[in-house]
Amino acid sequence: MPILRRARRRRAGNSVVITALAASVALAGCGGSTGAAPAADREAPVVIAVSSVVSLDPGLASNSKANLTVVGNVYAALTRFGADGKLVGDLATEWSQTADDVWTFKLRSGVTFEDGEPLTARTVVSNFERLKNDAKLVAGAKVVSAVREAEATSDTEVVFRTQGTFLSFPGIVAGWHLLPIEWLKTHDPNTEVNASGPYKLVSFAPDQSIKLAVNETYFGEAPQVKSVEYRVFSEQAAIISGVLANEIDVAVQLSPSDLEQFEATGDFITGGRPGNRIHILQVNASKKPWDDPRVREAAAIAIDRATITKTILKGLVEPSRKQPFGIGYVGYQEDLEPWPYDPPRARKLLEEAGAVGARAELAVAEYQFPGGPQTSEVIVEQLKAVGFDAALRRLPLATWSDLLKSEETAPELIFIGEASPSNSSAEATLKYQSKEAYPATNAKGPVSSEIDAAVQAAWTAKTVAEQAAAIKRFTAENIRTVRIIDMWPQPQTYVVSKRIKYTPRADDLNRAYDLEWAK
């Protein structure tokens, strides 16, 4: 019998359940409006719940998805991903690979920051130099590692000479937002903003509230929602209370089981869709006996993914297919099957490895990955059932993040959601190489030379076909060594006020300029 004790719990009074992915996506598509938002409602700020926001510097924006969400509202990038996941121009109007190691971007003319400072190709180059000269600006690490030289050939053309071909480069720069260089000389970008995006900053209280208003100098189409407050919460319980009290208009990435109480009231629009992020168990293979692939395989096949996704995750997602990225990514193999649920074989593998009773502490962050704490409770019970000495640590995000920083502090297993901001399988694999491209989330412990070789081949491939072949080699070696225990896509859940028309994104960026008023 599957071990799913948590899945059987029910809240009193919850009578309506979101039961199927198809229904959720259909609900998302309709926008959830039942009538026009009254004019008075459109004057009140739209309140969006987010997690920690401690800096407004785009160079630090990758420290949290909330930081990146806010920064993307106030600063332009060369490109951006729309709500539908498609790459479109932002500051750039077009781009092309003019040689194997050269990318050329054509820019809009006449663009300025809020105070009138021009945003030109020279601004782009100066921002690159800033990233290159300050290792603390981790949001630009991928750009810096990819680019040898940036040159402004005119006010509206910038040329990047890269370390290799970098097919994913136009998507990589979507996460790189540009600061005004002259303004930067006399202002603090951690707490101040000179906007070039659709919104400008009204006020900022770190880790409390960020208030935005429409930026009248924005070069693009003005957003429908004129006034926005991103309000910071550290616990889902506080978000749930705020939504039920009509103090929050938009909340995303709640546990799927929490959607039931909102649906039951009839006062909100709720739903979900599979996201780009894949929930995995990161294995600390520096700890024995987790350096043995038999132990890692035992853990992989001890998890009943099918039952967990149908119950705890409410059918919003399905098990992933032994890959840390999803459908549509280069090299994705839809014909692969998920890891099987096979407790007898898991017990046998542990016995063969002499690892019955092996310690398996699993760390999961509160309010970071939807359904993470709930599914982790079940995973721990299932690991115990096959012979692991398993335990769960539910931690605040900051504490959990600190654990990831080294092999010494990381436990045997870490529940994490991995994604590529550039929607690139090549980028998604970078975290699993032995080189520390992302020290906080890199694979812990030894990595096979074949994985390293495949990652580098994917990252520097000159054609899509070459990249796909390298990604398939990476996947085959990961299956052989069980270096990553993938589980399922992240359910991108949402609950919104009926005055809002909301289209859920596949990524984590809950951006205000995507919002529309219900009609």
N, C-alpha and C positions, 0 to 999 in steps of 0.2 A: 504493500500500500504506500502511495507517495506520502512523504512527510511534508505536510502543509498546514501546520497548526495555526499560523497567523492568518492564513487565507480564510479560515472558517469564522473569524470574528466579524461581528456586524455591529454597527452603531444603532442605537435605539432610534426608531422613527425613520430610518433610511429605507425608503420603499422603492426608489427608482435607481436602476443601475445602468451605466453605459456598458453595453454588452458586446459590441462588435466594432471592429475597425471601420467597416464600410459605413455604418451609421454615423460614426464620429466624423469621418471625412466629409460625408454629405452635410452634416450639421455645420462643419467649418465652412464649407463652400457657400452655404446660404447666408453667411454673415451673421445670423442669429438675430436679425432685427424683426420686431413685431409692430413697429410704428415709428414715425418720425420723432427724433429727439426734440423736445420743446426748446424754443429759442433760449429760455432762461438756463436750461441745462447746458447749452453750448457756451455760455459765459463762464461757468464754473470750471476750474482746472480739472483735467483728467489725471487721476492719481494712479500711478503704476507701481506695484510692489517690486522691489529688487533686493538683492543681498548686498554685501559690503561694497561701498564705493569710498575709497580713501584718497584718490588723486584724480585730477582731470588732465594730467599730462598724457598725451597720446603715446609717448614712449614707454609708459608704464601700463598701458591699457590691457595688455594680455594677462596681467596679474589676476583678473577676474572677468567673467563674462558680463557682470554688471558694469564694470568700468568701461569695457569695450562698447557696451550698449549706449551708455551716456555719451562717450566721446564721439561715437558715430552720428549723434544728433547735432553736434555743434561744430564739427570739423569735416572738411572734405578730404577725400582720398582720390587717388588716380582712378580707381575702379571701385565697384561695390556689388554685392550680391543682393538681388531683389528678394521679395518675400517668397517668390517661386523658386529660388535657388539659382536663377540664371545670372551670369556675370554681365554687368552693364557698365557703361562709362559713367564716371562721376565728374571729376575735373577733366579727365581725358575724353576726347570725342572718338578717338580711334587709336589702335596700336597694331604693330606688326613686328614680326621677327625678320629683320633685314639681313641677318647673317646668323650662323649657328650660335654665336655668343653675343648677339646684339639685339636688343629690344628698343624700338622707337615709339614714343607716345606723343600724339598730337593733343594739345590742350586747348580748352576754351580761352578765348581772349576776353579781356576786360573784367576778369574776376578779381574781387577784392575781399579782404577780411572786413569785419564789422567796422573797424576804425578807418577804413580806406586804404590800408596798406595793400599793395598789389600782390596777388597770388599768381606767380609766373613760374616758368621752368626753373628759373634761378632759385625760387623758394624751394622747389623740389630738391635740387642739388644741395642746398644748404641744410635741409632736413636730413638728407642722407649723411652728410658730413657730421652732423650732430650725433646721429646714431652710431656712426663708426668710431667716434671719439669718446663715447661714454657707454661702457659695458653694462651699466645699470639699466639702460633703456632697452629692456628685454623684448618689448613689442616689436622692435626692429631687427631682432637677431637673425631672422630668416632672410630679410632683405640684405643685411650686411654680409651674411655668409654667401649669398648668391652673386653679389655685385663686386666687380673689380673697380669700376669707375662709373661715375655719373656725370654727364655733360649737358649743359643747356646750350643747344645750338641756336636757339632764338627764344624769345619770350614765350612762344607757344609750342616749343618742341624740346623734349628731353630724351637723351639717348643713354641707355644703360648697357655697359659692357659686362657681361656676366662671366662667372667662373666656368660655366659650361653652357649647355643648351637651355636648360631650365624651362621646359614646356609649360610648367605651372606658374610662371612668373606673373602674368596678368592677374591671376587670382591671389597670389601672395601679396601684392601691393594693395589689395582691397582692405587689408587689415592695418594699413599704414596711413595714419591720418596726419595731416600737415599743419605745422605751427607757423605763425608769422615771425620771421627771424628778427626783424628790427624791434618789434614789440617785445620779443623775448628778452632783449637786453635789459629791460627795466621792469619786467613783470615776472610773477611766479606762476608757471603753468600748472602747478599742482592745485592751486586754489582759484586761479583766474582764467578767463576764457576771452579770446578775441575771435569771434565766430566767423566761419566761412560756410557752415552747414545750414540746414533749414531752421535751426533754433539758435538762440543766444541765451547766455546764462543770466538769470535774475538773482539767484542766491545759491550758496553752497555751504552746507553744514556737513563736514565729513562724517560718513557713516550714519547720517541722519536723514538728510533731505537735499535734493537738487531740484531747483525750480527753474523752468525754462519758458521762454516766450518766443514767438515767431521772429526770425531774423529777417528784417525788411530788405537787407542787402543780398540775400541768398540768390544765386544765379539760376536756380532751378524752380520748379513748380512749388508754390507755397503749400505747406501742409494744411489739411482741413482743421485739425485741432490746434488752436492758437495758444493755449496755455496748458502746461504739463508740470506735474510734480512727480519725480521719482522718489518714493519714500522707502527708506531702508528698514528691513526686518531681518532679524537673525533666527527667528523661529517660525515654522509654518503655522503653529497654533495662533500666533498673533495675526498672521495674514488671513487665516480663516475667519477669525473674529472681526477683522476690519472689513472684509468683503461682506459678511452677513450684516454688519452694521451700516452698510452702504458708504463706508469711508474709503474704499478702494474700488477703482473701476476696472482694473486689469491685473490679474495675477496669473502667472504661468508656472509650469513645472512643479505643480503640486503633485502629491502622491495620487495615482488614479483612484484609489479607494476614497480619497477625500472629496472627489467630485460628486459623490452620491448625495451628500447633504445639500449641495447647491441645486442640483437637478430636482431634488424633491420639493424645494420651495416654489419652483416655477418662476422665480424672480431673476434668474441669471441664464446666460448662455454658457454652456460647458461643452467640452469635447477634447479631442486629442488626435494626434497623428504620429507615425514613426518619424523620428528625427535622424539627422546625419550622425549624431554621436552614438557610439556603440558602448554599452556597458560591459566592462571586462573585469576579471580579477587579475590584477598585476601581481606576479609572483616574485618574491624576493629569493632568487636562486642562490644568493650568497649564504643563505642559512641551510644547513643540513637538516633533513635529507632532501630539501627542495631542489638541490642541484641534480637530483636523479629524475630523468624524464618520466620514469614509471610513477613516481609520486605525483608529479604534475598531471599526468594523464588520469590517475585515480581521482584527483580532485575534479578534473574536467567532466568525467563521466558519472560523478556522484550527484550532479545537479540535474534536477528534473525541470528542464527549461520549458517544455511544452505545458506542463501543469501550472508553473509559476506565471507564465505569460497569459494564460487563459483566465486565471483567477485573480491573483494579486494585481496584475497589470491590466486586467479587464479586457483582454483581447485586443488592446490597442496596438500591440506589436507581436511579432512572431520571433522564434529563436533565430539568432544570427547563424551564419554558415561558415564557421571556422575562419573568419576574416574580420579584421578590425576596421572595416569600412563597408559601405552598403551598395545597393543597386545604383548603377549609373557611374560609379567610379571606374577609371581605367584599370583593367585587369581583374575586375570582379568576376567571380565564377558562380553563377546562379545554380549550376548543377551540383555543387558541393552540398552535402547534408550537414545539419547541425551535429554537434557532439551528441552521441547517444546517451540515454539515461540507462546505466548498466551497473547497479550496485554490486552484484556478484563479481564482475570483472574488476571493479574498483578495489574490493577487498582482496582479491587474488594478487593484484599488482602491488598493494601495500605489503602483503606477506612476502612476495618475491623480493621486494626491495628491503626487507627487514625493517619496515617503517610503520608497523602497526603501533598506534598511539602517538604518532608524530604530531608535534604542536602545530596548530593551524589557527593562529589569531588573525581575525579579519577586521580591518579598520574601515569604517564608512563614515562619511561626513553627513551631518544633519543638514537638511535643506540645501542640497547641492545637486543631487541626481534624483529625479522623480522616481519614487518607489524604492530607492536604494536601501534605506534602513529596513523597510518591511521585507523586501526580498532577501536581504542579508540575514535576517533572523532565520528564515527558512533554509538558506544555504548552509548556515552553521549547523542546523539540526541534521541536514542531509550528509554533511561531512562527518559528523559524529557517528551516524548510522553505519558508515563503511569502515570505521576504525580510526579516524583522526581524533586527536585531542583538540577539538575546535572551540573557539570562544569569540565573542563579538565585542568590539569596542565602537560605540556610537559617539562621535566626537564633534565638537564645534569645528567649523570650517578651518579656522586659523590653526588649531591644534592638529587637525588631520593633515593640513598642508605642510606643517613643520615635520611631521613624520616622514614625508616623502623625500626629504632633502638628501638623505644618505642611506646607504645599505645598513648602517649600524642602527639607525633609529627606526627604519621601516619594519613592520611586522612581516609575517610570512605571506599574508595576502592583503591587498588593498583594493577595495571596491572603487572603481574610477570609470568615468565616462570619457572616452577618447574621440576626438574629431579633428578634421583638417579644416582650419578656417578658409583655406583656398579651395575646398572641395576636391582635393587631390589625393589619390591613393599613395603617390610618391611621398608627399608630405606626411601622410598618416603613418607611414612606416618609419619615419626618421626617429621616432621615440624608442624604437626597439633595436637600434644599433648599439654597439658598444661605446662609440664616441658620444660624449655627453653634449648633445645638441640641446636637450631640455633636461638639465640636471634634476629638477624636481620630479619629473614624471618618466625619466628613462627607465628601461628595463634594469632591474637590480640583479647583479650577479653576472656570471659568464654568458656570453652570447656567441653562437656558432659563427665561424668565419663565412659560411654560406649566407647567413642572414645579413651580415655586414656587406658582403659583395652584392647581394641582390638589392639592398637599400640604395647603395651608391649607384648601381646601374640604373635603377628606376629614377633617381633624382637627376641624373645627368644624361638620360636617354635623348637621342636626337629625333626620334619619331615616336608617335603614339604606339605603334606596333612594338617597338623595342621596349618601351616603358611597360606595356601590358605583359610582355614576356618576362621581364624582370620581376614584376609584381607577382606573377604566378609562381616564380621560383621562390620568392619570399614566402608565399602562402604554403607551398609544399614543405619547405623547411620548418615553418612554424608548426605545421601539423605533425611532422616527424618528431620534433623536439618539445612540443606543447609549451612553447615559450610564452604564449599569451592564451589565457582562458577567456575566450569571448562568450557572451551570453545572449544579448538581445539589443536591438536599437533602443535608444532612449525614447520613452513616450513623451511627446511634446504636448502636455496637457495645458488647458486654459480654462479660466472662469472669468467672464466679463460682464459688465453692466449692459443692460439692454439698450442704453443710449449709444453704444459703440458698435460699429461694424468691424469685426476682427477677423483677419486671415492669419492662421497660425503659420509660422515659419518653420522650416526644417532645421535651421540653426538655432542658437540660443539668444539671438540679438532681438530683444523686445523693443523695437525702435518706434518712437512716437510718430514719425512721419509715415509709417505704414497704416496708421489708424484713420478711420473715416467715421463720420456720424451715421447712425442708423437712419434709414429713410422710410 
